[in-house]
Amino acid sequence: MAQWREQGADLGLLVMRLVIGGLFAVEHGWDKVQGGTAGWVKLGKAVQHIGIDDYYQVFGGIAAWTEFAGGILLVLGLFLRPAAFLLACTMGVATAMHLGSGDGLRGAAHAMELGATCLGLMLLGAGRFSLDQRLFGK
C-alpha cells in the first residue's frame, strides 16, 4: 500500500507538471514572448498594482519569459523549485493586478489557482519522474 501511495504521488506530480507547465508555456508564455517590447510594456504595467511605477518593459519581459521557460522547466521537472517559485511570484502580481483593477475574486481566481499550484509544486518537488531526480537525485 505504501509503495502504491508513493508511486501515485509521483504520477500525480508528473500529471500536474505536464498539464500546468505545458499550459504555462503554450497558452500563457509563448504569446507574451511573441508580443515583443510593446506587449511587454503593456504586460509589465501590472506591477503598478504592487507599487512599482517604472521599468514596465523589463517586468513584462521577465513575466513573459518566466511563463514560457518556467512552463518548459515544469514539464521537464528541471530546476522545478526555482521555476515554480518564479511562476508563483508572477501569478501573485497577476492576482494583485486583477484585484486592483476591480475584477474581483472571480477575475483573480485563475491567477490565484495557478499560483497556489506552483507553490504546491515548489514545496513537493518534481517527483521521481523528472530530470531533477535523474540529474541531481532530488
N, C-alpha and C positions, 0 to 999 in steps of 0.2 A: 504494500500500500504506500509506503513512504517513497519507494522508487517511482511509482506512478505519479505521485504528487510532485516530485522533483522534475520529472520529465514533462509533466503537464505545465509546470511553471515555466520551464524553458521554452516549450512550444507556444505558450501564451505570450511570452516576451517576444518571440520571433514574429508571431502574427501582429502584435501591436507595432513592432518596429517596421515591418513591411508596409502595413497599411498607413500608419501615421507618417512615417518617413517618406514613403512614396508620394503621398498626397502633398506633404510639405514641398517636396522637390518639384513635382509636376504641376500641381494645381495652384500652389501659392508662390513659390520662389521663382520658377522659370519665367513667368510672365513679368514679374517685377524686375528680374535681372535684365530682361529684354527691353524694359521700359527706358533704360539708359538714364542719363543725368536728369532729364526733365521729369521723368517718372520718379526718380529717386528724391528729387526736391519735394514733390507732392507727397510721397510716402513718408519722407523724413519729417514733415510738418507735424506728424503725430506726437513728436517729442515735446511740442508746445504744452501738451496736457500733463507733462511731468515737470514743467518749469524750465525747459530749455528753449531758447529763442534764437538759435543760430545753428549753422552747420547742417542744414536740412539735407543737402545732397549727400554729405558724409553719412549721416544717420540712416538715410533712406537706402544708400548703397549697402551699408552694413546689414540692415534688416533684410534686404533682398537676397544678398549672398548668404546670410545666415539661414534663411528659409530654404534656399536651394541646396547649398553644400551641406548644411546641417541635416536636411532630409536624406540626402545620399548617405551621410555617415550613420544615421539611424538605421537605414536599410541594411547597410553592411555590418552594423554593430561594431564600428570602428571609432575609437575615441568617443564612445557613446556618452559618457557622463559630461564632458565639457560641451559637446554638441547639444545635448538635451538641456543643459543649463542655459546656454545662449538662446536656444529656441524658447525656453520658458520666459526668459527676460524679454525677448521680442514680443511674446504674447502678453506679457504684463503691460508693455507700452500700448499694444493694440487694445487691451482691455480698458486702460486709462483713457485712450482716445475715444472709444465708443461711449464710455460713461460720461466723459467730459463734453461730448458732442450732443448729449441728450438722447442717445439711442436707448438708454435704459438697460436693464438686465437682459432683456431679450436680444438686443443688439450686441451686447458684450459677451453673451453666453458662449458662442463658438470659440472666441479667443480664450476665454476662461477655461473651457473644456480642454483645448489643446495645450494650454499652459500647465494645467493640472496633470495631464497625461505625461507631458515632458518631465515634470518634477518627479512623478512616479517612476518613470524610466530612469531618471538620474539616480534616484535612491536605490532602485532594484538592480541596476546594471544591465548589461546586454544579454546575459544568459549564456548558456553553453553553446548555442548555435550562432556564434558571432566571430568576427575577426579579432575582437578584443581577447576572447577566450583562446583562440588559436595562436595569436601572436604573443600575448602577454600573460596568459594563464589567469585572466581576471574573470 
